Amino acid sequence: MTRSDPALLDACRQFEAMMLRPLFDSIAASALMPVRPDGDSEAESDASGGGCAAMQGVFGESLALALARAGGIGLAQMLASRLERK
């Protein structure tokens, strides 16, 4: 396997993170907004619910970028290799 241009690989990792973010946003939504037995989320009845939404965004973005930079699911490396051949 050839070594990719660092700038191209970084751009591809950011793209991979962008693709992974919706997955982690949904995980964060379920993890950070516990659901009460009656089916309502606790944030709906709590005045601090807006802070929880902000945390979900930060969590999803940070986790997706960290995963992509650590090798991710291989999308960034594959994309960089294909783009370098062009």
Secondary structure, 3 states (H helix, E strand, C coil): CCCCCHHHHHHHHHHHHHHHHHHHHHHHHHHHCCECCCCCEHHHHCCCHHHHHHHHHHHHHHHHHHHHHCCCCCHHHHHHHHHHHC
